[in-house]
């Protein structure tokens, strides 16, 4: 859960008692107004805490770009190719040539134009097969180029083993 796109059954949000209780607590907390805790944070928490993994599917078969750009640099997010996208790697190579990565650490901006196209195996369903995709994570490359620890929001959250089971 690192983007603004997902498919859901509305009945689960409306009819599951534990979800309804969580929605009420979130509304009463006013965190959405006082701490800018957006709906994605709440939705991710609800799904990961209250929905069985067997009920989840991660759509990995199409390419998806989701990033925030400030001052001509990508500060959050990146792009991931879908495993069915025949031109996925070329799409990501073009993205890597065009973008600049930026990450702010300790009140200092760290940037790089040398963005890597990385390979990752991702799982769509619990117990399902892993599919190879490619991704570009500009903020990760910006910190990596300067020997800094990576940010904690690198898509698709592959880790050092270059594979990611469904969470």
MOQUI-V224197 format. One record per residue. N is the residue number from 1. RES is the residue in three letters. SS is DSSP state (alpha for helix, beta for strand, coil for the rest). PHI is phi in radians with two decimals (none if undefined). PSI is psi as a letter, one per 30 degrees, with the letter a starting at -180 (* if undefined). Layout:
n = [N N]
res = [RES RES]
ss = [SS SS]
phi = [PHI PHI]
psi = [PSI PSI]
//
This chain:
n = [1 2 3 4 5 6 7 8 9 10 11 12 13 14 15 16 17 18 19 20 21 22 23 24 25 26 27 28 29 30 31 32 33 34 35 36 37 38 39 40 41 42 43 44 45 46 47 48 49 50 51 52 53 54 55 56 57 58 59 60 61 62 63 64 65 66 67 68 69 70 71 72 73 74 75 76 77 78 79 80 81 82 83 84 85 86 87 88 89 90 91 92 93 94 95 96 97 98 99 100 101 102 103 104 105 106 107 108 109 110 111 112 113 114 115 116 117 118 119 120 121 122 123 124 125 126 127 128 129 130 131 132 133 134 135 136 137 138 139 140 141 142 143 144 145 146 147 148 149 150 151 152 153 154 155 156 157 158 159 160 161 162 163 164 165 166 167]
res = [UNK UNK UNK UNK UNK UNK UNK UNK UNK UNK UNK UNK UNK UNK UNK UNK UNK UNK UNK UNK UNK UNK UNK UNK UNK UNK UNK UNK UNK UNK UNK UNK UNK UNK UNK UNK UNK UNK UNK UNK UNK UNK UNK UNK UNK UNK UNK UNK UNK UNK UNK UNK UNK UNK UNK UNK UNK UNK UNK UNK UNK UNK UNK UNK UNK UNK UNK UNK UNK UNK UNK UNK UNK UNK UNK UNK UNK UNK UNK UNK UNK UNK UNK UNK UNK UNK UNK UNK UNK UNK UNK UNK UNK UNK UNK UNK UNK UNK UNK UNK UNK UNK UNK UNK UNK UNK UNK UNK UNK UNK UNK UNK UNK UNK UNK UNK UNK UNK UNK UNK UNK UNK UNK UNK UNK UNK UNK UNK UNK UNK UNK UNK UNK UNK UNK UNK UNK UNK UNK UNK UNK UNK UNK UNK UNK UNK UNK UNK UNK UNK UNK UNK UNK UNK UNK UNK UNK UNK UNK UNK UNK UNK UNK UNK UNK UNK UNK]
ss = [coil coil coil coil coil coil coil coil coil alpha alpha alpha alpha alpha alpha coil alpha alpha alpha alpha alpha alpha alpha alpha alpha alpha alpha alpha alpha coil alpha alpha alpha alpha coil coil coil coil alpha alpha alpha alpha alpha alpha alpha alpha alpha alpha alpha alpha coil coil alpha alpha alpha coil coil coil coil coil coil coil coil beta beta beta beta beta beta beta coil coil beta beta beta beta beta beta beta beta coil coil coil coil coil coil coil alpha alpha alpha alpha alpha alpha alpha alpha alpha alpha alpha coil coil beta beta beta beta beta coil coil beta beta beta beta beta coil coil coil coil coil beta beta beta beta beta beta coil coil coil coil coil coil beta beta beta beta beta beta beta coil alpha alpha alpha alpha alpha alpha alpha alpha coil coil coil coil coil coil coil coil coil coil coil coil coil coil coil coil coil beta beta coil coil coil]
phi = [none -2.37 -2.45 -1.80 -2.17 -2.80 -1.97 -2.54 -1.65 -1.03 -1.04 -1.08 -1.24 -1.51 -1.86 -1.34 -1.00 -1.18 -1.21 -1.04 -1.13 -1.18 -1.05 -1.06 -1.14 -1.12 -1.06 -1.18 -1.24 1.07 -1.08 -1.10 -1.71 -1.59 -2.24 0.99 -1.28 -1.47 -1.13 -1.12 -1.09 -1.10 -1.09 -1.09 -1.07 -1.09 -1.14 -1.24 -1.56 -2.03 -1.90 -1.10 -0.98 -1.14 -1.61 -1.75 -2.39 -1.84 -1.43 -2.10 -1.67 -2.31 -1.34 -2.55 -2.01 -2.58 -2.63 -1.95 -1.99 -2.31 0.87 1.14 -2.33 -1.37 -1.80 -2.48 1.46 2.85 -2.50 -2.31 -1.51 -1.45 -1.22 -1.61 -1.40 -1.10 -1.78 -1.00 -1.13 -1.13 -1.03 -1.24 -1.09 -1.15 -1.05 -1.10 -1.25 -1.54 -1.62 -2.19 -1.69 -2.48 -2.50 -1.70 -2.30 0.90 1.11 -2.25 -1.51 -2.03 -2.37 -2.80 -1.77 -1.57 -1.74 -1.70 -1.69 -1.94 -1.80 -2.54 -1.77 -2.11 -1.90 -1.51 -2.34 -1.00 1.37 -1.44 -1.28 -1.67 -2.02 -1.44 -2.25 -2.14 -2.58 -2.21 -2.21 -0.94 -1.09 -1.10 -1.12 -1.12 -1.27 -1.06 -1.09 -1.93 1.23 -1.70 -1.12 -1.23 -1.16 -1.61 -2.26 -1.51 -1.51 -1.64 1.04 -1.32 1.33 -1.28 -1.56 1.09 -2.62 -2.48 -1.26 -1.09 -1.88]
psi = [i g a g k l k l j e e e e e f j e e e e e e e e e e e f f g f f e f g h j l f e e e e e e e e e e f k k e f f l k k j g f l k k k j l k k k h g k j f k a b k k k k f f j f g e e e e e e e e e f e l k k k k k k h g k k k l k f i k k j l k k k l k e l k f l l k k k l l l k i e e e e e e e f g g l k l l g h k k h h e a f f h l j l k *]
//
